[in-house]
Amino acid sequence: MIILHSGSPGSFLRAAMLSRLCKGLCMHKKEFAESMFNGRKAIDCDTINTEAIRKRYEQSYGTLEWFNSKKARSLAEGVFYASRYHSPDRYRLISKVLLQALEYDLDYVLGRVSKDARSMFNRSRRVCMEAHRANGFIRLSPVENANGRFMVGKADFQHDISDLVLRYFARRHRGWKIYLITGNRINANTEQTALTEQMTPTEQTACYLENSVVKTTSPANLPFDLPGDEFDLLWETYYESQYIEGRKNLALARKHLPQKYWSWVPEGNKLK
């Protein structure tokens, strides 16, 4: 039996409980659609109430005392970020860890006893760190025209955090529509357009929120002209006024702003 989930922490846990009850295989809906199993009988755990699954599970395996505890929320947070780690085995790893939590207890997982748990929480930390740095380092340029008020930034994400970053800036700049220009495709949690699917990975892509869904398009189709270099030049001028060549310390610079993020900020060219 194949148990389908949507990738949310609650969906993962429902799938894990059903998987243990039915001796089935957990699969993300997108993975299932693209796999050799497509067409086989499957259970969509998102169509079943969480409490109903939990009641069935506890009848067979005993009470899950940690289900609504603070520790469970820590696990949910780890699953949330780990599910955005850009790796083909991300969903399988999370399912294994949740099955371990059900079989051996939650402390076994939170204590990183197993290699799988250590790997999942390490991935979660990396994704969370990238999102935190994106919120702090991405510089947005304002653009206003007859179509509205826009703010545009540049970033290349290693993991699937585009929606998190867009929502952060949308809350911070209310009344403005946020766009992010990236040199790579936006990976998961996006609704790809036919145009985006035809692009090569090296072409620029613009992503934005529409009805809480991340969509992508070509910069040529934006409702505004991309801002020039004036905003970047302003930041470079400020950085130049503080810069002392004789005190250049790349090791310290990499500590505060890792080199893979230098393309996010105008002064990154000065650090190279």
Solvent accessible surface area in square Angstrom, and as a share of the most:
residue,aa,sasa,rsa
1,M,98,0.44
2,I,13,0.06
3,I,0,0.00
4,L,20,0.10
5,H,1,0.00
6,S,53,0.34
7,G,13,0.13
8,S,50,0.32
9,P,33,0.21
10,G,36,0.34
11,S,0,0.00
12,F,2,0.01
13,L,27,0.13
14,R,41,0.15
15,A,0,0.00
16,A,0,0.00
17,M,0,0.00
18,L,1,0.00
19,S,6,0.04
20,R,54,0.20
21,L,38,0.19
22,C,42,0.25
23,K,160,0.68
24,G,17,0.16
25,L,88,0.44
26,C,13,0.08
27,M,19,0.09
28,H,25,0.11
29,K,69,0.29
30,K,118,0.50
31,E,40,0.18
32,F,21,0.09
33,A,60,0.47
34,E,133,0.59
35,S,33,0.22
36,M,161,0.72
37,F,54,0.23
38,N,87,0.45
39,G,75,0.72
40,R,141,0.52
41,K,162,0.69
42,A,35,0.27
43,I,43,0.22
44,D,43,0.22
45,C,0,0.00
46,D,51,0.26
47,T,108,0.63
48,I,50,0.25
49,N,98,0.50
50,T,41,0.24
51,E,97,0.44
52,A,46,0.36
53,I,0,0.00
54,R,40,0.15
55,K,132,0.56
56,R,116,0.42
57,Y,1,0.00
58,E,42,0.19
59,Q,135,0.60
60,S,73,0.47
61,Y,85,0.32
62,G,35,0.34
63,T,97,0.56
64,L,10,0.05
65,E,159,0.71
66,W,25,0.09
67,F,24,0.10
68,N,110,0.56
69,S,38,0.24
70,K,158,0.67
71,K,100,0.42
72,A,15,0.12
73,R,143,0.52
74,S,57,0.37
75,L,7,0.03
76,A,38,0.29
77,E,100,0.45
78,G,4,0.04
79,V,2,0.01
80,F,67,0.28
81,Y,43,0.16
82,A,1,0.01
83,S,13,0.09
84,R,20,0.07
85,Y,31,0.12
86,H,98,0.44
87,S,21,0.13
88,P,117,0.73
89,D,45,0.23
90,R,27,0.10
91,Y,28,0.11
92,R,128,0.47
93,L,14,0.07
94,I,1,0.00
95,S,10,0.06
96,K,102,0.43
97,V,0,0.00
98,L,3,0.01
99,L,53,0.27
100,Q,29,0.13
101,A,0,0.00
102,L,13,0.06
103,E,94,0.42
104,Y,117,0.45
105,D,69,0.36
106,L,2,0.01
107,D,75,0.39
108,Y,63,0.24
109,V,0,0.00
110,L,33,0.16
111,G,51,0.49
112,R,102,0.37
113,V,87,0.50
114,S,14,0.09
115,K,159,0.67
116,D,29,0.15
117,A,0,0.00
118,R,119,0.43
119,S,39,0.25
120,M,0,0.00
121,F,21,0.09
122,N,52,0.27
123,R,33,0.12
124,S,10,0.06
125,R,126,0.46
126,R,116,0.42
127,V,0,0.00
128,C,50,0.30
129,M,70,0.31
130,E,3,0.01
131,A,10,0.08
132,H,133,0.59
133,R,52,0.19
134,A,0,0.00
135,N,34,0.17
136,G,58,0.56
137,F,53,0.22
138,I,9,0.05
139,R,55,0.20
140,L,15,0.07
141,S,14,0.09
142,P,66,0.42
143,V,24,0.14
144,E,117,0.52
145,N,64,0.33
146,A,114,0.89
147,N,101,0.52
148,G,27,0.26
149,R,108,0.39
150,F,10,0.04
151,M,21,0.09
152,V,8,0.04
153,G,2,0.02
154,K,115,0.49
155,A,4,0.03
156,D,55,0.28
157,F,25,0.10
158,Q,94,0.42
159,H,9,0.04
160,D,2,0.01
161,I,0,0.00
162,S,1,0.01
163,D,8,0.04
164,L,37,0.18
165,V,0,0.00
166,L,1,0.01
167,R,78,0.28
168,Y,62,0.24
169,F,4,0.02
170,A,36,0.28
171,R,137,0.50
172,R,146,0.53
173,H,48,0.22
174,R,183,0.67
175,G,62,0.59
176,W,48,0.17
177,K,74,0.31
178,I,7,0.04
179,Y,8,0.03
180,L,1,0.01
181,I,6,0.03
182,T,5,0.03
183,G,24,0.23
184,N,72,0.37
185,R,94,0.34
186,I,10,0.05
187,N,52,0.27
188,A,14,0.11
189,N,76,0.39
190,T,27,0.16
191,E,90,0.40
192,Q,61,0.27
193,T,48,0.28
194,A,72,0.56
195,L,70,0.35
196,T,0,0.00
197,E,109,0.49
198,Q,143,0.63
199,M,15,0.07
200,T,72,0.42
201,P,83,0.52
202,T,120,0.70
203,E,85,0.38
204,Q,93,0.42
205,T,1,0.00
206,A,0,0.00
207,C,0,0.00
208,Y,28,0.11
209,L,35,0.17
210,E,65,0.29
211,N,139,0.71
212,S,79,0.51
213,V,61,0.35
214,V,2,0.01
215,K,45,0.19
216,T,0,0.00
217,T,20,0.12
218,S,20,0.13
219,P,26,0.16
220,A,97,0.75
221,N,91,0.47
222,L,18,0.09
223,P,51,0.32
224,F,14,0.06
225,D,127,0.66
226,L,77,0.38
227,P,49,0.31
228,G,47,0.45
229,D,98,0.51
230,E,126,0.57
231,F,63,0.26
232,D,41,0.21
233,L,101,0.50
234,L,115,0.57
235,W,84,0.29
236,E,62,0.28
237,T,90,0.52
238,Y,130,0.49
239,Y,58,0.22
240,E,94,0.42
241,S,82,0.53
242,Q,115,0.51
243,Y,40,0.15
244,I,98,0.50
245,E,115,0.52
246,G,78,0.75
247,R,190,0.69
248,K,75,0.32
249,N,80,0.41
250,L,59,0.29
251,A,74,0.57
252,L,89,0.45
253,A,22,0.17
254,R,102,0.37
255,K,150,0.64
256,H,122,0.54
257,L,20,0.10
258,P,24,0.15
259,Q,97,0.43
260,K,121,0.51
261,Y,7,0.03
262,W,6,0.02
263,S,76,0.49
264,W,9,0.03
265,V,7,0.04
266,P,12,0.08
267,E,20,0.09
268,G,0,0.00
269,N,101,0.52
270,K,69,0.29
271,L,14,0.07
272,K,148,0.63
